[in-house]
Amino acid sequence: MLGAYLVLLPHARVTGLVFGFIPWRFSAGFFLVLWFVLQLWQSNFSMTHADQGGGVAFAAHVGGFIFGFLTVKLFQVRPPLTAGGQRRLRA
C-alpha cells in the first residue's frame, strides 16, 4: 500500500509528530522514502545479527513496498494525483 501511495500521491502533505509531540507537515514522498530506507536498513541489520530476530518482518515490508510500487507503475495509465485530487500534467 505504501509503495502504491508513493506512485499515486507523491506530492501529498502529511502531518507527523516529531519527538512524539511536535506537529510537522512534510511531503508523503519524503516520509515514504525515509520509511523504506529505515526498513531496508533494519532488515539488513536484523539478518546479520541473527540473535536479535525480526529480520524477516522488515524484509517483508521492503518486499511489499517494492511490489506495490511496481504493480501500480505497471498498470498506471494516468499521471499521479495532486493532494487536492487533481491530475498533475506531465512535462
C-alpha atoms as a printed R data frame, in Angstrom:
   type eleno elety resid chain resno      x       y       z
1  ATOM     1    CA   MET     A     1  0.000   0.000   0.000
2  ATOM     2    CA   LEU     A     2  2.765   2.447   0.834
3  ATOM     3    CA   GLY     A     3  4.592   1.824  -2.437
4  ATOM     4    CA   ALA     A     4  1.342   2.367  -4.340
5  ATOM     5    CA   TYR     A     5  0.678   5.549  -2.348
6  ATOM     6    CA   LEU     A     6  4.114   6.854  -3.337
7  ATOM     7    CA   VAL     A     7  3.270   6.378  -7.022
8  ATOM     8    CA   LEU     A     8 -0.275   7.749  -6.852
9  ATOM     9    CA   LEU     A     9  0.144  10.692  -4.445
10 ATOM    10    CA   PRO     A    10  3.847  11.594  -4.300
11 ATOM    11    CA   HIS     A    11  3.225  15.291  -3.530
12 ATOM    12    CA   ALA     A    12  0.604  14.868  -0.807
13 ATOM    13    CA   ARG     A    13  1.339  16.556   2.511
14 ATOM    14    CA   VAL     A    14  1.031  14.612   5.759
15 ATOM    15    CA   THR     A    15  1.343  15.678   9.373
16 ATOM    16    CA   GLY     A    16  3.554  13.734  11.734
17 ATOM    17    CA   LEU     A    17  4.707  14.169  15.307
18 ATOM    18    CA   VAL     A    18  8.393  14.884  15.819
19 ATOM    19    CA   PHE     A    19  9.659  13.639  19.178
20 ATOM    20    CA   GLY     A    20  6.124  12.431  19.836
21 ATOM    21    CA   PHE     A    21  4.531  15.851  20.403
22 ATOM    22    CA   ILE     A    22  5.667  18.479  17.830
23 ATOM    23    CA   PRO     A    23  3.347  18.501  14.766
24 ATOM    24    CA   TRP     A    24  5.236  18.811  11.480
25 ATOM    25    CA   ARG     A    25  3.882  18.820   7.883
26 ATOM    26    CA   PHE     A    26  6.049  17.203   5.238
27 ATOM    27    CA   SER     A    27  5.836  15.517   1.863
28 ATOM    28    CA   ALA     A    28  4.418  11.999   1.803
29 ATOM    29    CA   GLY     A    29  7.157  11.102  -0.687
30 ATOM    30    CA   PHE     A    30  9.830  12.190   1.798
31 ATOM    31    CA   PHE     A    31  8.258  10.164   4.594
32 ATOM    32    CA   LEU     A    32  7.777   7.040   2.453
33 ATOM    33    CA   VAL     A    33 11.336   7.072   1.113
34 ATOM    34    CA   LEU     A    34 12.653   7.585   4.656
35 ATOM    35    CA   TRP     A    35 10.440   4.737   5.931
36 ATOM    36    CA   PHE     A    36 11.640   2.454   3.111
37 ATOM    37    CA   VAL     A    37 15.318   3.182   3.820
38 ATOM    38    CA   LEU     A    38 14.831   2.534   7.543
39 ATOM    39    CA   GLN     A    39 13.057  -0.778   6.836
40 ATOM    40    CA   LEU     A    40 15.834  -1.788   4.442
41 ATOM    41    CA   TRP     A    41 18.497  -0.908   6.992
42 ATOM    42    CA   GLN     A    42 16.675  -2.730   9.804
43 ATOM    43    CA   SER     A    43 16.207  -5.861   7.687
44 ATOM    44    CA   ASN     A    44 19.908  -5.993   6.873
45 ATOM    45    CA   PHE     A    45 20.905  -5.316  10.478
46 ATOM    46    CA   SER     A    46 18.498  -7.928  11.847
47 ATOM    47    CA   MET     A    47 19.570 -10.571   9.327
48 ATOM    48    CA   THR     A    48 23.274 -10.081  10.084
49 ATOM    49    CA   HIS     A    49 22.628 -10.206  13.839
50 ATOM    50    CA   ALA     A    50 20.544 -13.393  13.924
51 ATOM    51    CA   ASP     A    51 20.208 -13.458  17.718
52 ATOM    52    CA   GLN     A    52 18.035 -10.317  17.647
53 ATOM    53    CA   GLY     A    53 15.402 -11.651  15.202
54 ATOM    54    CA   GLY     A    54 12.802  -9.686  13.280
55 ATOM    55    CA   GLY     A    55 14.771  -9.515  10.030
56 ATOM    56    CA   VAL     A    56 12.169 -11.436   8.065
57 ATOM    57    CA   ALA     A    57  9.418  -8.989   9.066
58 ATOM    58    CA   PHE     A    58 11.473  -5.989   7.940
59 ATOM    59    CA   ALA     A    59 12.344  -7.769   4.687
60 ATOM    60    CA   ALA     A    60  8.629  -8.469   4.133
61 ATOM    61    CA   HIS     A    61  7.915  -4.737   4.492
62 ATOM    62    CA   VAL     A    62 10.607  -3.946   1.917
63 ATOM    63    CA   GLY     A    63  9.256  -6.584  -0.474
64 ATOM    64    CA   GLY     A    64  5.665  -5.395  -0.052
65 ATOM    65    CA   PHE     A    65  6.680  -1.792  -0.680
66 ATOM    66    CA   ILE     A    66  8.536  -2.721  -3.875
67 ATOM    67    CA   PHE     A    67  5.658  -4.950  -5.037
68 ATOM    68    CA   GLY     A    68  3.068  -2.199  -4.500
69 ATOM    69    CA   PHE     A    69  5.259   0.386  -6.219
70 ATOM    70    CA   LEU     A    70  5.969  -1.782  -9.267
71 ATOM    71    CA   THR     A    71  2.407  -3.102  -9.589
72 ATOM    72    CA   VAL     A    72  0.908   0.385  -9.714
73 ATOM    73    CA   LYS     A    73  3.646   1.569 -12.100
74 ATOM    74    CA   LEU     A    74  2.921  -1.395 -14.369
75 ATOM    75    CA   PHE     A    75 -0.811  -0.637 -14.612
76 ATOM    76    CA   GLN     A    76 -0.655   3.162 -14.358
77 ATOM    77    CA   VAL     A    77 -2.333   4.867 -17.323
78 ATOM    78    CA   ARG     A    78 -2.771   8.382 -15.879
79 ATOM    79    CA   PRO     A    79 -0.394  10.841 -14.242
80 ATOM    80    CA   PRO     A    80 -0.329  10.953 -10.425
81 ATOM    81    CA   LEU     A    81 -2.931  12.925  -8.471
82 ATOM    82    CA   THR     A    82 -2.053  16.071  -6.571
83 ATOM    83    CA   ALA     A    83 -3.040  16.447  -2.936
84 ATOM    84    CA   GLY     A    84 -6.295  18.150  -3.977
85 ATOM    85    CA   GLY     A    85 -7.312  15.196  -6.157
86 ATOM    86    CA   GLN     A    86 -6.457  16.902  -9.447
87 ATOM    87    CA   ARG     A    87 -4.253  15.344 -12.090
88 ATOM    88    CA   ARG     A    88 -0.723  16.664 -12.462
89 ATOM    89    CA   LEU     A    89  0.248  17.374 -16.051
90 ATOM    90    CA   ARG     A    90  3.282  15.601 -17.396
91 ATOM    91    CA   ALA     A    91  6.027  17.853 -18.671
